[in-house]
């Protein structure tokens, strides 16, 4: 459960950073405190936010290449950051298996996105996963 909580808080922090142009560290620590995360969940949240931000350019390129007819800046902020977390988590750091990352991303999209978000997130992540089949996932 701590990874799920960390993932959810990472989404909130990335949303604040992306939309509000808030300070990374301040947004991260305020979100962790507000959500009352356990030390393990807080650590995972920090790892996700730092990793997404450090690799954002290449993560965004990968997402853009598979989000047919969707420009990254036109995507809903929530969807964009859910995708970023899932790509980092499963394909950059390999913190969780690809299938788990996709499932967790879809669940976040159901809670925080609109009625189409979960399908969109699932489709983009599925396309990314299929494109990586030749590579070690």
Secondary structure, 3 states (H helix, E strand, C coil): CHHHHHHHHHHHHHHHHHHHCCCHHHHHHHHHHHHCCCHHHHHHHHHHHHHHHHCHHHHHHHHHHHCCCCCHHHCCHHHHHHHHHHHHHHHHCCCCCHHHHHHHHHHHHHHHCCCCHHHHHHHHHHHHHHHCCCCCC
